[in-house]
Amino acid sequence: MDEEYDVIILGTGLTECMLSGILAVEGKKVLHMDRNDFYGGESASVNLAQLYERFRNGAKPPAQFGRERDYYIDLIPKFLMTGEGLVKVLVYTNVMRYLTFGSIATSMVYNGGKIYKVPSTPTEALMSSLVGILQKNKARSFFSYLQEWRENDAATHQGLDLNRNTMSEVYAHFGLNEDTQEFIGHAMALHLDDKYKTQPARATCDRIIMYANSAARAMEDKRNSPYIYPHYGLGDLPQAFARLSAVYAGTFMLDTPVDEIISDQGVFVGVRSGEQTARAKQVIGDPSYFPDRVRKTGRVIRALCILRQPIPKADAQSAQIILPQRQTGREHDIYVTCLSKAQEVCPDGVYLASISTIAETNNAPESEIGAALKLVGDIVEKFVWVSDVFEPTGDGTKDNVFISRSYDATSHFETVYDDVKDMYRRITGNELVLKNRNEN
């Protein structure tokens, strides 16, 4: 390990692995280390025995759940959208060739104590009971506007400047009420709270367009939602990036302690593990490797529920369900995912429902996710935990130390990809532009 690299990466979480793959493909000499003897870090996949060892003090799982090796349980399950950033990274780096994916059966939103399929086209908006009669034509006009909008064609703008007008102003322009705004902003644009309404509308509109395009592509492929998930869970993603790194002469080292982050005059120069030192121009890592360079910004509540039946009323073997903040009297949304044998993560007759949200009180975490626990139906076994959320105190441009953000409560990868893009820009000085490498 005593040699020089372009970049050293600490931790094998998905953010770190995405950056590792991108930089390796672009010709950087990468050393990727993890103190753990498994891939994934905080976002690792575990089998049933490992789950019980972690959360039940080493107790053995009940025999009724079957063989432990038939389980691939993601501690932080996040769905991929066919048009989103992570999928683009997988295509760009050719990691897709190491993985197989299955579709998620449905995407739903909670409203008035019931769950509804998320409409994603003008036609679906007109048909959905989620949209009131008086709102249907207004919603169709809004979706049609986004479909026809062209940045360099003022005739398609209807007097709006999406880079200046707030999302609240765009909603008002089309006369969309709170219920319609809610499913658009939370179930399509996938915002965690309503802060986005006071910000320029462009980012939100781009997200809605991406969702609609992904949904349209799913319909062409005869799928019912824009979401996909890798067979055998997310744990294969970091391992796929490890295989990619080997192709490009990168080095992965598991079970390797990091004893010292070495700096010279305040600038990173290397990492020491035992008596060996690796030197590099830059270091990338998750917050756990840099406790003195991060600050706590909140807590995430997570729950894993083992079920014997699909989520009631969802009528699907797998699903994403979003409970918008307004529907539960909270400040943040609650996210529910359900996976099954269809994704090869558990045996037939077993369903894995995960719940996540931002902790808002010091009360028992179950009290904050009560609406979601009731929604998933009869629970055979339940595991609940709370994780701190951290962000870096500096941007890394002065000391060459680039730290990722902790994973948030969302059940999708958009916020992770946003962090990857932001870090890539700071690391390289360039915007991240992903293009199919088979294209000219």
TALINZI-V957035 format. One record per helix or strand of 2 or more residues. SS is the DSSP state (~ for helix, > for strand). FROM is the first residue (numbers start at 1). TO is the last residue. If there is no record, write none. Layout:
BEGIN
SS,FROM,TO
SS,FROM,TO
END
This chain:
BEGIN
>,4,10
~,14,25
>,30,33
~,41,43
>,45,46
~,48,55
~,63,65
~,68,70
>,73,74
>,79,81
~,85,93
~,95,98
>,101,103
>,106,111
>,114,117
~,122,127
~,133,148
~,154,156
~,167,174
~,178,188
~,194,198
~,202,220
>,227,230
~,235,247
>,251,253
>,260,264
>,267,273
>,276,285
~,287,289
~,291,293
>,294,307
>,319,323
~,325,328
>,334,339
~,341,343
>,351,358
~,365,368
~,370,375
>,379,392
>,401,403
~,414,428
END
